[in-house]
Amino acid sequence: MLNVGRRGIHFLQKLNAENVPIELIEKGQKRVIDASLTLIRERAKLKGELVRALGGAVASASLLGIPLGHNSSFLQGPAFAPPRIREAIWCGSTNSTTEEGKELNDPRVLTDVGDVPVQEIRDCGVDDDRLMSIISESVKLVMEEPPLRPLVLGGDHSISFPVVRAVSEKLGGPVDILHLDAHPDIYHAFEGNKYSHASSFARIMEGGYARRLLQVGIRSINKEGREQGKRFGVEQYEMRTFSRDRSFLENLKLGEGVKGVYISIDVDSLDPAFAPGVSHIEPGGLSFRDVLNIVHNLQGDIVAADVVEFNPQRDTVDGMTAMVAAKLVRELTAKISK
């Protein structure tokens, strides 16, 4: 998997070594980026027009896949997650109705604008600064087609930074974030990588894109994680005190006075008994019903969400974690759509 993650970098190095004119490289990169954004733009436009023509939807969840895994610190398998999650959503093993009674077959409830072609973009030698901007722009393209609201399929957790940035910039102000995870992902620059999946929320807080950040399910946190949490005023709820915090967390009210609520669910927030298909297995986590209780009972205007860090290469028991990720997506859809 390491070779896949670095393929684009190696390709660019080879071109440079063979003295290919930089103008030619940049022209090729621009064509690929333009084509990628055009694909997202036209899909979003088509789905937005359909939903508006049907009428009656104030907000509609729209899937956007971001198959990025190279910012993982351990395994890069999350890059393969979006198609597996989609397959599980529509596999037919269960009906298309969410627990709250929303019908996923109704495009006013759920649409899909496809994936940002991350690997194709990186194969052209595009660096992460520019890639993050492309991801942000893709999210904004979805938001430009009301009533569509992005429901993002990761990918590793590094994608949350450009997604939240796009949501905040597009809405014109910060959001409140509910972040479910085994880890706080708030290192300044984990292993020297400012875009590491373990640093995404440091970038979000530095940018002023969130007013409140509530981190729930934490059970792997070190001194830097706690210090960074204090620095940014993060509300960290660790699993060791979950029984004490349960009542509060299952009755959250967020988003008043800001532009809405963003939900980020790292699949490893769940105990590995429920979701073994993750890169970082951390025992002692939330049950699946714990997560649903927190999400179902949350009061607030959900403007966007993501489900990240599902690693199909670590999944077991006939795609069990894929079904878990799909169920999370289904229930988030019910919270977004109205």
Secondary structure per residue as TSV (DSSP state, phi and psi in degrees):
chain	resnum	aa	ss	phi	psi
A	1	M	-	360.0	-27.2
A	2	L	H	-62.6	-38.2
A	3	N	H	-64.7	-38.6
A	4	V	H	-63.1	-43.1
A	5	G	H	-63.7	-30.9
A	6	R	H	-102.7	5.6
A	7	R	H	-58.0	-45.3
A	8	G	H	-62.0	-39.7
A	9	I	H	-63.7	-46.1
A	10	H	H	-62.2	-37.9
A	11	F	H	-61.8	-44.5
A	12	L	H	-66.6	-40.5
A	13	Q	H	-61.5	-38.8
A	14	K	H	-65.1	-43.3
A	15	L	H	-62.7	-41.9
A	16	N	H	-63.7	-40.0
A	17	A	H	-64.4	-29.2
A	18	E	T	-95.4	13.9
A	19	N	T	59.7	36.3
A	20	V	-	-70.1	130.4
A	21	P	-	-55.4	134.7
A	22	I	H	-61.8	-31.3
A	23	E	H	-62.3	-37.9
A	24	L	H	-68.0	-42.3
A	25	I	H	-62.0	-47.4
A	26	E	H	-64.8	-36.6
A	27	K	H	-64.1	-42.0
A	28	G	H	-64.9	-41.8
A	29	Q	H	-59.6	-43.9
A	30	K	H	-61.9	-40.6
A	31	R	H	-62.9	-44.0
A	32	V	H	-65.8	-43.3
A	33	I	H	-63.8	-45.5
A	34	D	H	-60.8	-42.1
A	35	A	H	-65.3	-38.9
A	36	S	H	-64.3	-46.2
A	37	L	H	-68.6	-34.8
A	38	T	H	-63.2	-39.5
A	39	L	H	-61.4	-47.4
A	40	I	H	-65.0	-43.8
A	41	R	H	-59.4	-47.4
A	42	E	H	-70.9	-37.0
A	43	R	H	-64.6	-44.1
A	44	A	H	-64.3	-40.6
A	45	K	H	-62.1	-43.8
A	46	L	H	-61.9	-48.1
A	47	K	H	-68.1	-38.5
A	48	G	H	-62.8	-42.6
A	49	E	H	-62.4	-40.0
A	50	L	H	-62.9	-48.0
A	51	V	H	-65.0	-41.2
A	52	R	H	-65.5	-36.3
A	53	A	H	-66.5	-36.1
A	54	L	H	-71.1	-34.8
A	55	G	-	75.3	167.3
A	56	G	-	86.5	2.0
A	57	A	-	-110.2	123.5
A	58	V	S	-82.1	-37.0
A	59	A	-	-147.0	141.9
A	60	S	E	-137.5	126.9
A	61	A	E	-70.8	137.1
A	62	S	E	-131.2	118.9
A	63	L	E	-68.5	135.2
A	64	L	E	-135.4	115.5
A	65	G	E	-86.5	137.1
A	66	I	E	-128.0	88.1
A	67	P	-	-79.8	69.6
A	68	L	-	-112.7	130.4
A	69	G	-	-135.6	-5.9
A	70	H	T	-75.0	-11.3
A	71	N	T	-92.6	8.4
A	72	S	-	-71.5	144.3
A	73	S	S	-89.4	-8.2
A	74	F	S	-130.1	-64.3
A	75	L	-	-128.4	149.9
A	76	Q	-	-104.9	10.8
A	77	G	G	-58.1	-27.2
A	78	P	G	-56.7	-18.7
A	79	A	G	-61.2	-22.4
A	80	F	G	-96.1	6.7
A	81	A	H	-75.8	-42.8
A	82	P	H	-52.1	-47.8
A	83	P	H	-66.2	-31.4
A	84	R	H	-69.7	-36.0
A	85	I	H	-67.3	-44.6
A	86	R	H	-60.2	-43.9
A	87	E	H	-58.1	-42.3
A	88	A	H	-69.0	-35.8
A	89	I	H	-60.0	-41.8
A	90	W	T	-108.7	17.3
A	91	C	S	-71.1	-15.7
A	92	G	S	90.2	0.8
A	93	S	S	-75.7	-15.1
A	94	T	S	-141.5	169.7
A	95	N	-	-78.9	176.2
A	96	S	S	-96.4	19.1
A	97	T	B	-104.0	133.0
A	98	T	-	-74.9	168.2
A	99	E	T	-62.5	-26.4
A	100	E	T	-91.7	6.6
A	101	G	S	92.9	10.4
A	102	K	-	-82.0	139.3
A	103	E	B	-95.5	113.1
A	104	L	T	-66.9	-22.5
A	105	N	T	-71.7	-12.9
A	106	D	S	-84.6	117.1
A	107	P	T	-63.2	-14.4
A	108	R	T	-75.1	-12.6
A	109	V	T	-100.7	-45.2
A	110	L	E	-146.5	129.0
A	111	T	E	-127.2	178.0
A	112	D	E	-144.9	124.8
A	113	V	E	-107.0	10.0
A	114	G	E	87.0	-161.6
A	115	D	E	-112.2	145.8
A	116	V	-	-71.2	124.2
A	117	P	-	-76.7	73.5
A	118	V	H	-58.9	-49.7
A	119	Q	H	-66.8	-37.7
A	120	E	H	-62.3	-39.1
A	121	I	H	-66.9	-43.5
A	122	R	H	-68.6	-30.4
A	123	D	H	-61.6	-20.6
A	124	C	T	-86.4	0.4
A	125	G	T	89.0	13.7
A	126	V	-	-69.2	131.5
A	127	D	-	-84.2	174.3
A	128	D	H	-70.0	-30.8
A	129	D	H	-57.2	-47.7
A	130	R	H	-73.2	-37.4
A	131	L	H	-60.8	-43.4
A	132	M	H	-61.3	-36.9
A	133	S	H	-66.8	-37.5
A	134	I	H	-65.6	-40.8
A	135	I	H	-62.6	-45.3
A	136	S	H	-59.5	-43.9
A	137	E	H	-63.8	-37.5
A	138	S	H	-63.0	-41.5
A	139	V	H	-63.6	-42.5
A	140	K	H	-63.5	-34.4
A	141	L	H	-63.2	-37.1
A	142	V	H	-65.8	-43.2
A	143	M	H	-70.3	-18.0
A	144	E	T	-76.7	-3.9
A	145	E	S	-116.7	75.7
A	146	P	T	-61.5	145.2
A	147	P	T	-94.7	24.7
A	148	L	E	-67.0	136.1
A	149	R	E	-128.4	134.2
A	150	P	E	-71.9	129.3
A	151	L	E	-118.8	103.4
A	152	V	E	-94.0	134.5
A	153	L	E	-103.6	113.1
A	154	G	E	-84.7	172.2
A	155	G	S	79.5	156.0
A	156	D	S	-80.7	174.0
A	157	H	G	-74.2	-6.4
A	158	S	G	-63.1	-21.1
A	159	I	G	-69.0	-22.0
A	160	S	H	-63.1	-32.8
A	161	F	H	-61.2	-57.0
A	162	P	H	-66.5	-27.7
A	163	V	H	-70.2	-50.3
A	164	V	H	-62.0	-40.5
A	165	R	H	-57.3	-45.4
A	166	A	H	-63.4	-43.9
A	167	V	H	-62.1	-46.7
A	168	S	H	-63.8	-45.4
A	169	E	H	-65.8	-39.3
A	170	K	H	-69.6	-37.2
A	171	L	H	-83.7	-16.4
A	172	G	T	85.6	30.9
A	173	G	S	169.4	173.3
A	174	P	-	-72.6	163.1
A	175	V	E	-121.1	167.0
A	176	D	E	-93.0	140.8
A	177	I	E	-119.5	128.6
A	178	L	E	-102.0	115.6
A	179	H	E	-119.2	113.6
A	180	L	E	-102.6	124.0
A	181	D	-	-168.1	154.0
A	182	A	S	-77.8	-19.6
A	183	H	S	-127.4	150.5
A	184	P	-	-77.7	-18.0
A	185	D	-	49.9	47.9
A	186	I	-	-131.5	20.4
A	187	Y	-	-57.8	147.1
A	188	H	S	-60.1	-49.7
A	189	A	S	-159.1	92.4
A	190	F	B	-66.1	126.4
A	191	E	T	52.8	34.4
A	192	G	T	79.9	3.5
A	193	N	B	-105.0	109.4
A	194	K	T	-68.7	-18.8
A	195	Y	T	-102.6	14.6
A	196	S	-	-55.2	150.9
A	197	H	T	-64.8	-14.6
A	198	A	T	-93.1	5.7
A	199	S	S	-126.4	4.1
A	200	S	H	-60.9	-37.8
A	201	F	H	-81.2	-18.1
A	202	A	H	-65.8	-43.3
A	203	R	H	-64.7	-39.8
A	204	I	H	-63.1	-46.2
A	205	M	H	-71.4	-37.9
A	206	E	H	-59.6	-37.9
A	207	G	T	-77.7	-7.8
A	208	G	T	73.6	25.2
A	209	Y	-	-85.6	-9.6
A	210	A	E	-130.8	138.5
A	211	R	E	-84.8	-54.6
A	212	R	E	-116.7	139.0
A	213	L	E	-126.9	113.4
A	214	L	E	-105.3	120.0
A	215	Q	E	-109.3	119.1
A	216	V	E	-121.9	137.3
A	217	G	E	98.3	5.7
A	218	I	E	-64.3	130.3
A	219	R	-	-149.4	8.7
A	220	S	-	-138.9	91.8
A	221	I	-	-143.3	136.1
A	222	N	-	-111.8	-169.8
A	223	K	H	-59.6	-44.6
A	224	E	H	-63.5	-39.1
A	225	G	H	-60.6	-40.4
A	226	R	H	-72.0	-40.0
A	227	E	H	-65.8	-42.3
A	228	Q	H	-64.1	-38.2
A	229	G	H	-60.2	-44.1
A	230	K	H	-66.2	-40.7
A	231	R	H	-57.2	-42.0
A	232	F	H	-97.6	2.4
A	233	G	T	68.8	33.9
A	234	V	-	-76.5	141.6
A	235	E	E	-95.0	101.4
A	236	Q	E	-102.3	122.3
A	237	Y	E	-113.7	106.3
A	238	E	E	-86.3	153.8
A	239	M	G	-63.4	-28.6
A	240	R	G	-64.6	-17.7
A	241	T	G	-118.6	17.1
A	242	F	H	-61.3	-39.8
A	243	S	H	-60.1	-34.5
A	244	R	H	-72.9	-36.3
A	245	D	H	-90.5	-8.5
A	246	R	H	-52.8	-49.3
A	247	S	H	-59.2	-43.2
A	248	F	H	-64.5	-46.4
A	249	L	H	-69.3	-25.9
A	250	E	T	-89.8	8.5
A	251	N	T	-141.0	45.5
A	252	L	-	-76.1	144.2
A	253	K	B	-130.6	113.6
A	254	L	-	-128.9	163.0
A	255	G	-	96.3	-9.1
A	256	E	T	-67.5	129.4
A	257	G	T	86.3	-2.0
A	258	V	S	-129.0	-171.3
A	259	K	S	-84.1	1.8
A	260	G	-	137.6	-167.1
A	261	V	E	-121.9	136.0
A	262	Y	E	-114.0	133.3
A	263	I	E	-113.9	127.4
A	264	S	E	-121.3	117.8
A	265	I	E	-114.8	111.2
A	266	D	E	-83.8	126.0
A	267	V	G	-59.3	-25.2
A	268	D	G	-77.0	1.2
A	269	S	G	-63.6	-28.4
A	270	L	B	-76.3	148.2
A	271	D	-	-60.5	141.2
A	272	P	T	-60.2	-15.7
A	273	A	T	-62.4	-29.2
A	274	F	T	-95.6	-29.2
A	275	A	-	-144.2	79.7
A	276	P	-	-74.5	-17.1
A	277	G	-	-84.4	63.4
A	278	V	B	-133.4	160.3
A	279	S	S	-74.0	-38.2
A	280	H	S	-113.1	95.5
A	281	I	-	-80.1	118.4
A	282	E	-	-130.6	101.6
A	283	P	S	-61.9	159.1
A	284	G	S	91.4	26.7
A	285	G	-	-96.8	-169.2
A	286	L	B	-70.6	148.8
A	287	S	-	-79.6	164.1
A	288	F	H	-63.3	-39.3
A	289	R	H	-68.7	-31.8
A	290	D	H	-56.1	-48.3
A	291	V	H	-61.9	-46.9
A	292	L	H	-64.1	-37.9
A	293	N	H	-61.5	-42.2
A	294	I	H	-64.1	-45.8
A	295	V	H	-69.9	-48.1
A	296	H	H	-60.5	-38.6
A	297	N	H	-87.8	-8.0
A	298	L	-	-63.0	129.5
A	299	Q	B	-102.8	124.9
A	300	G	S	160.2	164.5
A	301	D	-	-87.6	104.9
A	302	I	E	-81.6	109.8
A	303	V	E	-93.1	-18.9
A	304	A	E	-172.5	165.3
A	305	A	E	-159.8	164.2
A	306	D	E	-141.8	154.4
A	307	V	E	-125.5	120.0
A	308	V	E	-132.1	168.4
A	309	E	-	70.4	13.8
A	310	F	B	-71.0	128.4
A	311	N	-	-116.3	99.1
A	312	P	G	-57.6	-26.9
A	313	Q	G	-71.8	-12.5
A	314	R	G	-110.7	4.1
A	315	D	-	-72.3	155.4
A	316	T	-	-138.1	173.4
A	317	V	T	53.6	58.0
A	318	D	T	54.5	49.7
A	319	G	T	74.6	32.6
A	320	M	H	-58.2	-46.7
A	321	T	H	-71.1	-29.8
A	322	A	H	-60.4	-41.2
A	323	M	H	-68.0	-35.5
A	324	V	H	-63.3	-48.0
A	325	A	H	-61.3	-40.5
A	326	A	H	-63.8	-40.6
A	327	K	H	-64.7	-39.3
A	328	L	H	-60.1	-43.7
A	329	V	H	-62.5	-44.3
A	330	R	H	-59.0	-45.8
A	331	E	H	-73.8	-31.4
A	332	L	H	-65.9	-36.3
A	333	T	H	-56.0	-43.3
A	334	A	H	-63.8	-33.3
A	335	K	H	-74.4	-32.8
A	336	I	H	-79.6	-43.9
A	337	S	-	-79.0	136.4
A	338	K	-	-161.2	360.0
